[in-house]
């Protein structure tokens, strides 16, 4: 019988963060979960950490790739679970009860997509636990709908990617060469989903400062391209005016603006 959930971690030279991700996943060991690590041929201590915890990892590879979303596609293609859940290096399951609660929800309320809020955290610069910043729905302009549809994405990514779990049979490959490919992927999953379930507890701790933050301008351009694909030019131009106004008028500008 295939596992219920495939948790997939993408990593590249993130040895200082990877261990906390692995330990959060292994806090609840069950045959219902497989854990896959896709490494982009790291040259730091990443491979040593993977080997240290190899007994808790279902499968892993380390080889060059064409970037983050190429690696995520590799994870999708290796996954055997009914659902796929990305938890990248530095991110963590919210707490030890998160996984058993989600598995129970999957049994009692079968759906194609499960989504929830995410707790934003920042790194302390050491090997200890990350420091909470606040819930994504509070510290960014992205209010979390309790009845989510793909059209809710017209103003940007309403759900943190690490708080979005999709049935593998509806999950497409990620487009390459676009820093907002995760937004496109969520929209396409939501379009294909027949039932979308809000999870009434926080799913993950999300480490801020990823690729799209590091390349913010290009990320904004790529997001515009994704939204034009799904919503058309007129709607996207109008909504981007709303996004800019919201960013300029929001107190404490920064995360997720």
N, C-alpha and C positions, 0 to 999 in steps of 0.2 A: 504494500500500500504506500502511495507517495506521501511525503510529509505535507502537513497543512500549510506551513509557511516556510518560504525560503528567505532568510535574512542575508542580504548581500552587502559586503563592505568593500568599497573602492579605496585604494590607498596608493600613494606615491611619495616616498621620502617623508613619511609622517610618523616615524617611529616614536616620537615624543607623545603622540596622541593615541596611537593604535591600541595600546594595552587597555586603556579605560573602556574602549568600545568592545573589545573582546570580552573583558570581564563582565560588562553589563549584560551581554548576550548569554554567557555561560552561567549566569546566576540562576537560570531556570533551564535545566537540561531535560529534554524529552524527545522521543522519536518523532513527535509532531513537527519538529523544527529542524531544518537543515541550515547550516551556516557556511557561507561561501565567501572567500576573500579573493579579490582580484587586485593584484599588485602590478604596477607598471615598471617593473625592473628597478626597484629601489636600490640605492647605493648606500643608504644609512643602515641603522640596525633593525629595519622593518622585518627582514627575513628571520633574524634571530628571535624576534618576538613571536612571529607566526609559528616557528618551530617549537618554541617554549610552550605554546598553548595548542599544539597540533592535535592533541587528543580531543579537543573541544571544537575543532574545525572539520566540517564534513569534507570540503575540498578547497583547494587553493591553487592559484597559478601565479607566477611572476615572470612577466615578459613585456617587451616594449609594446606600446599601444599608440593610437592616434589621438589621445586625449581622454578626458574624463568620460565623455559619453560613449566613446568606443569601448572603454573599459566596462561601463554600465551595460552595454549590449552584450559583452562577453558574459557578464553575470547573469543576465536574462536567459541567454542560450544554455547556460549550465544548470539553471534552476530546474528543480523537479517538483516544487511545492505547488499547491493549488493557488497560493497567493505569493506575491513578491513584495519585499519591504527593504528599501535601501537605508542603510545605517552606516554612513561613511566614517572614515578615521577621525576620531575626536568626538563624534556624536555618540549618544548613549540612549538605551531604553530608559524611560523616565525613572523607574524604580523596579525592584525585583518582582512586584506584583503585576506589572504591566503586561507581560507576555501571557501568563495564565488567564488574566482577565480578558485579554483580546481573543485567545483561543476559545474561551467559554462563550464569548459573544458570537464568534463565528459558527458555533454549534447551534446556538439558540436563535440567532438572527442572521441567516445566510444572506450575503450581499455580494455585489461585484466590486464595490469600493468601500473601504472604511477610512474615515479621516477624523482628525482631532486637532487640538491645539498643540503647540510646541513651546517648551520652556527654553528661551534663549539663555546661553551661558557664555562666559568668556574664560580663556585659559589663565591660570595663575602664574604661568611661567615655570612651574615646577612639575613634579610627578603626582601631585595631589589632585583632589577633586576640583572640577571646574566651579566657577563662581556664578550663581544665578544672576541674570539681568532682569528677567520678567517674562511673562507670557507674550508670545508673538502678537496675539490679538490685542494686547494692551500697549506694547512698546512700539508698534508699527501702525500704519493706517489701515492695515488689513483686518477689518472685523471678520469674525468667523461665522458664516451662515450656518444655521442648524438644519437647513434643507438645501444642500448644495446641488447646483447644476452647472454644466459647462459654461453657461452664459454668465455666471457669477465671476468668471475670470476676465471679463471685459476690461476691468480696471487693474489687472495684474494678478499675481499669484496669491490667491486667497488662502491656500493651505501650504504650509511648509512641506517640502518634498519628503522629509523624514517622518512626517505625520500623515502620510498618504499610503495606504496599503491597497494594492489592486489584484484582482483575480488574474492569474498569469495568462489565461486564455484570451483576455481582452487587451493585454499589455503589448503595445507595439514597440518596435525598436526606437531608440532615440535618434533624432536627426543629428548629423555631425556638423561641426563648424558653426554652431550657434550656441552662445552662452546661456540662452533661455530655453534650451531644449527640454529642461525639466518642466517648464510651463506648458510647452507644446504637448509633452507626454501626458501630463495630468488632464489637459483638455481632451485629448483623444481618448483617454481611458474613460472620462466622464461621459463623452458622447456615446461610447460603446456600452456603458453600464446600464442595466435595467433597474438595479436597485443600489442606492447609495446610502450608506448608514453612518450617521454621526456617532462617534465614540464619546461617551460622557466622562472620559478621564483623559489626562494628558498622556500622549504616547511616547514622547522623546525629549531629550535634552539636546538642543542643537547648538553646536559650537559656531559662533559667528566668525566671519572673516574668510569666507570661501572664495572660489574663483571669480564669481560674478561681482563680489565686493572689491576684489583686487583689480578688476578691469571694469570699473563701474560704467564708464561712458559706452564702451562697446556693448556691455550687457543691456543698456537702455535701447540702443539701436536694434540689437537682436530681439529684444522683447517686442519692439514695435513691429518687426517683420513677422513674428509669430502671431501677434494679434491681428494684423492685416490678413493673414492667411485664414483665420477662423472667423473674423468679424467684418472684414471688408475695410476699404480705405476710409469711407465717410465716418463710420462708427468709431474706428480707431483714432482718427484725427480728433474727433470730438472728445472721446474719452481721455486722450492724452492731454488735452487742454485741462480736463478735470484733474488729472493726475498731477500736473505741474502746479495748478492752483492749490491743490491739497498739500503738496510738499512745501510750498512757499508759506502757507498759512498755518502749518502744524507746529505746535510748541515742541521744542526739543528735537529739531530736525536731525536726522541721522539714519538710524536703522530703518530699512524698508521703505524709504521715501521715494 
